[in-house]
Amino acid sequence: MDQHQIDTLRALPVPAFAHLIDGKHVAASDGATMDVISPIDGQVLTTTAKGTARDMEAAIASARAAFEDGRWAGQPPAARKKVLMKWADLIEANALELAVLGVQDNGTEISMALKAEPGSAAATIRYYAEALDKIYGEIAPTASDILGLIHKEPVGVVGAIIPWNFPLMIGAWKLGPALAMGNSVVLKPSETASLSLMRMAELALEAGLPPGVLNAVTGEGRVVGETLGLSMDVDVLAFTGSGATGRRLMEYAARSNMKRVYLELGGKSPNIIFADAPNLDEAATVAASGIFRNAGQVCVAGSRLLVEAAIHDDFVAAVAKAAEAMRVGDPLQMNTQIGAVNSDIQLQANLGFVETAKAEGGQIITGGERILQDTGGFYMAPTIVTGVTPDATLTQKEVFGPVLGVTSFATEEEAVHLANGTVYGLAGGVWTSNLSRAHRMVRGVRTGVMHVNTYGGADGTVPLGGVGQSGNGADKSLHAIEKYINLKTAWIKL
């Protein structure tokens, strides 16, 4: 893969995308479409169907029919594995096309997107394909005249609502285990990043997934997302996104059939730097990458930097130097390290957080402004703010942009207190050479993932789940399968 291949794909016209319902491409019932605005240049890239409630109801009905007649759930595990393996192969074979399409849609730098999107999605689908015929039921320890069996059955219809920052990766985290266990799925991509996920769904049909097992509807969350959430025929909702939307989905579940709702929500993850870190230069470089790659649009981004007071000034200077050396620009250039912000709305929200931080006494060390306006795209300089207090907006609210807030601490106990000082608990990191301290910090910081002397990179063998208002349940690993099965007891008198 080289720049010429990327440029060749970029020059091709992007087709309009319709819904995928019962194995067919279907326009919106009222014919409406939505413009897809590329964050690279602010121009219309293509259109997608603007779904109606009727469209979503049709997709749900298709998924329900597919589940009830057993066209997928009734297939033996080996047959499901074969289809999912072929799907993973097709994702890999079309990786560059998927990555370029996704970057045009959401602005992630191509050097990250290739690995984090189609590369990750293929690996995830393959992981659950390999696992599905190794999930056994159980025999309970009972009296000699009783046989107690515990069956693991698919839940039925799964609604999966996917965000715009990593649609293929996060989509696969939900689709992989849900489909592996024999469920049918209704997929609702983000309004601002649907294209690559819709294309990946098409590849599932090409791989042999029966029609109706995977349906995908594009459109506004307040219309098609609400219809999905309120449906009496959806058994589980799996969502990654904002806390506000997560709350609405829980309300929809309560108002309808009390469906299970699994949420991976926001984060305000602390990256804690002790003076005895094994390599402070490496820690500074990783801290910059951990917040600024993908323009800060990463759920687990280390957006709060907690630095021991004795090294605060020097360490912040090193992070600023690393940030200023990162190339912001066209995300379809291989040498770009920070791509575009997903939309103008998100960019303006990011800039608003910077203004609030200044008003609350924070000092801008670097960045803080929109850049590359002549491109028409949505770009922001990596921004570091020091003097951020524990109760500051920049501490308490998720920005989801390239903005790093810095707070100093004096003791280990203070570091734990600061780290736990928000409603979130998604990820965190600690840098120290003291093994005992590392273990104390892992135990003390309330979060779903804790990195030690690194930040990011946890693979599919371990779960990702939040505590507090960062959500519930877990994506990734074998534990994710638990969300998509029901346990059924057979109590048999012999």
TORFI-585953 format. One record per residue (C-alpha): residue in one letter; x, z, y. Coordinates in steps of 0.001 Angstrom, whole numbers, plus 500000, padded with zeros to 6 digits. Example, Ala and Ser with C-alpha at 12.3 -4.5 7.8 and 13.67 -1.06 7.14 Angstrom:
<atoms>
A512300507800495500;S513670507140498940;
</atoms>
This chain:
<atoms>
M500000500000500000;D501378499041503418;Q500203498603506991;H499425494932506433;Q496930495757503692;I495238498295505950;D495070495839508837;T493620493159506556;L490802495446505410;R490205496651508938;A489627493084510120;L486819492504507644;P483242492920508890;V481594496120507689;P478243495442506025;A475071497301506909;F474170500037504446;A470707500711503034;H469475503662500971;L470231503765497270;I467016504681495438;D466319504184491733;G469371501969491431;K468333499613494229;H469340499094497859;V466275499984499914;A465696499644503668;A464017502447505601;S460252502406505053;D459697501650508741;G462684499284508993;A464618501537511382;T468419501632511438;M471111503766513066;D474225502462514796;V477509503667513297;I479904504414516165;S483563504342515168;P485537507211516737;I488593504957516770;D487339502863519690;G483824504058520468;Q482339500734519338;V479452500014516971;L480913499426513528;T477743498648511556;T474330500181510861;T472784502415508225;A469156502892507289;K467453505551509404;G465605507382506685;T462049508673506908;A460411511536505064;R458776508917502875;D462197507506501956;M463506510914500935;E460367511645498935;A460878508378497041;A464491509324496264;I463444512768495030;A460707511258492866;S463241508850491382;A465636511688490586;R462859513767489048;A461675510894486846;A465229510215485710;F465731513843484771;E462423514261482992;D462812511200480764;G466331512262479755;R468056508959480542;W471105510975481631;A470499514605480691;G469581513504477167;Q472764511525476604;P475408513168474415;P478334514698476314;A480712511977475118;A478493509294476653;R478287511075480003;K482045511569479943;K482623507844479408;V480539506910482455;L482130509510484713;M485614508480483623;K484844504857484448;W483500505973487836;A486756507783488563;D488687504658487565;L486592502526489931;I487143504966492793;E490883504718492221;A490761500940491939;N488922500731495268;A490798503582496932;L492192501642499871;E488837500038500669;L487127503453500511;A489792505120502629;V489783502453505359;L485984502443505460;G485926506217505768;V488574506301508504;Q486681503703510519;D483645505969510207;N485045509477510796;G488546509152512303;T490691510938509707;E494271509676509764;I494793507199506919;S497905508966505626;M495731512015504899;A492573510133503953;L494100508207501044;K494978511393499218;A492234513697500466;E489353511264500081;P489360508674497248;G492390510270495601;S490782513701495545;A487330512359494639;A488615510453491612;A490563513487490416;T487512515728490818;I485148513390488950;R487726513068486177;Y488209516850486026;Y484520517503485385;A484269514557483005;E487034516147480949;A485346519559481128;L481757518656480260;D482182518595476478;K484092521872476519;I481267523976477981;Y479876525927475054;G476801528065474638;E477148531593473301;I476057533755470385;A475084537271471395;P476222540368469444;T472919541412467843;A471541543213464831;S472040541437461514;D468414540252461380;I468485538729464890;L470210535614466172;G470661535579469941;L471661532209471378;I472486531504475013;H471976527865475972;K473412526249479105;E470979523682480435;P470980521430483536;V468887522770486405;G467098519459487075;V467272517823490502;V470127518737492844;G470039518006496568;A473576517565497956;I474086517513501730;I477592516430502696;P479484516837506009;W481398514206507959;N484941515519507826;F485806514741504164;P482724513053502707;L484304511751499492;M486247514897498657;I483411517312499394;G480833514950497945;A482756514853494660;W482955518660494610;K479157518658494292;L478512515402492420;G481164516016489751;P479837519235488206;A476172518451488906;L476279515100487114;A478599516325484367;M476025518925483373;G473271516292483139;N471443516814486417;S470016514128488676;V471173514175492315;V469773513212495695;L472625512737498150;K472251513095501900;P475445512086503758;S476166513055507351;E474691510824510056;T478187510350511495;A480059509572508265;S477931507935505581;L479726504720504736;S482413505668502214;L480079508039500376;M477408505360500088;R480005502945498742;M481183505537496218;A477575505957495051;E477378502193494489;L480464502435492284;A478695505065490158;L476029502486489300;E478724499954488519;A480266502506486153;G477017502731484206;L475224505714485696;P471535505054484949;P469289504150487906;G467643507147489518;V470269509648488387;L472099509377491723;N470078508488494809;A471421508450498374;V469421508483501609;T470942508139505082;G469310509437508220;E468884512402510512;G469086515889509108;R465988517013510971;V463988514354509098;V465448513530505685;G467439516750505347;E464369518829506108;T462310516853503598;L464963517481500946;G465064521184501752;L461291521627501655;S460715519596498500;M458975521310495596;D460793518948493219;V464376519910494138;D465811522758492052;V469146523398493776;L470534522639497228;A474313522369497668;F475441522152501286;T478667522118503286;G478349522325507049;S477333524579509901;G475899528059509664;A472854527084511694;T471930524339509235;G472677526621506294;R470174529160507617;R467526526476507972;L468076525364504386;M467592528926503165;E464360529092505168;Y463204525802503666;A463880527161500183;A461798530252500925;R458963528133502327;S458901525830499302;N459791526552495679;M462485529206496252;K465146526756495085;R468676528061494779;V470800527317497845;Y474600527239497731;L476378527117501070;E479937526434502179;L479772527133505897;G482085527658508825;G485377529442509034;K487615531094511585;S490534531471509279;P493486533713510203;N497061532581509576;I499148535765509744;I502864535561510533;F505108538576509925;A508633538774511299;D509987538883507758;A508512535503506808;P510970533738504488;N511338530739506804;L509865530970510300;D510659527343511118;E508700526200508069;A505906528618508937;A505649527136512429;T505516523565511152;V502895524426508527;A500876526429511067;A500703523364513325;S499727521092510444;G497225523650509172;I495142523401512330;F495906519994513840;R495742517550510899;N492438515652510909;A492094516786514535;G491266520308513365;Q488180519106511511;V488903521030508329;C486715523858507012;V489692526012506010;A491816525186509091;G494057528045510203;S492434528217513622;R493496531801514402;L497219532448514532;L498055536147514274;V501736536745515084;E503754539945514865;A504594541009518415;A508371541092517847;I508489537321517244;H505410536221519202;D506981534231522037;D509610532442519960;F507190531625517174;V504500530273519509;A507146528101521168;A508116526726517759;V504484525945516885;A504020524253520264;K507136522167519690;A505838521087516271;A502405520265517719;E503808518206520572;A505882516188518090;M502793515178516108;R501600511654516875;V497965511430517985;G496432507991517868;D494818505179515923;P494024506758512541;L494494503441510743;Q498202503414511633;M500317504926508856;N502530506827511300;T499613508610512969;Q499561512332512180;I496429513348514102;G493471510986514154;A490280510851516184;V487628513480516770;N484512512439514859;S482215511826517832;D481946512110521573;I479565515053521108;Q482181516899519055;L484930516041521551;Q482927517428524463;A482196520595522489;N485932521031521799;L486790520629525491;G484063523119526350;F485729525721524135;V489001525177526002;E487306525767529357;T485666528914528034;A488994530156526684;K490598529718530100;A487710531492531803;E488143534412529394;G491826534824530239;G493537532614527663;Q496669530701528607;I496996527039527622;I500473526549526175;T500027522890525338;G497223520322525231;G493706521148526311;E492605517688527401;R491171514399526211;I493783511675525752;L493929507935525012;Q490706507276526905;D491710503665527435;T491091503037523715;G487428503955524063;G487915506347521147;F487590510110520929;Y491026511724520988;M492203515196521989;A495685516619522418;P496551519457520028;T495846522618521981;I497351526102521763;V495854529050523638;T497631532428523804;G496370535784524959;V493198535396522904;T491483538769522549;P489614539947519440;D486236539555521143;A486977536210522812;T484790533206522099;L487823531423520640;T488172534251518126;Q484529534567517200;K483211530973517194;E484253528017515053;V485515525133517202;F486070522542514446;G488608520751516565;P492362520779517354;V492347524135519153;L494502527067518015;G493968530582519351;V496921533005519214;T496752536815519078;S499633539238518576;F499672542341516400;A502015545299515962;T501311546654512484;E500113545477509097;E496955547535509506;E496201545877512832;A496746542452511291;V494156543182508588;H491739544548511175;L492107541438513343;A491835539105510355;N488551540731509313;G487202540838512857;T484775537900512594;V481589537134510663;Y483465534482508660;G485491534693505471;L486464531270504183;A490266531107504115;G493398532769505420;G497153532876505073;V500026535333505266;W503748534711505649;T506050537518504484;S509040538143502221;N507636541533501203;L505894541061497846;S503986544321498086;R502762543432501578;A501672539995500379;H499507541584497675;R498107544133500127;M497144541355502529;V495523539299499767;R493418542324498855;G492795543471502407;V491680540243504085;R488048539448503219;T488081535747502473;G487474533212499711;V491013531769499672;M494213533490500753;H497452531503501004;V500833533200500759;N503878531559502404;T501986528276502631;Y498711527041504091;G496372524580502390;G496840522494499291;A494904524552496720;D493851522072494040;G490748521665491897;T491763524273489330;V490808527126491681;P487470527837493410;L486702527480497106;G483967529787498263;G483257531894501293;V482222535460501961;G480190536767504875;Q478732533953506964;S481095531435505386;G478642531002502549;N478131531702498863;G478871530132495522;A482010528116494883;D483103524512494922;K485959523304492698;S487199524667489350;L485098525418486277;H483259528077488276;A481447525353490247;I479601524357487078;E477703527657487178;K475709526418490183;Y474249523514488262;I473141525127484990;N470403527474483846;L470968530044481127;K468289530128478445;T468094532770475748;A466778532026472261;W465906535314470488;I465419534485466823;K464268536882464111;L465814535868460805;
</atoms>
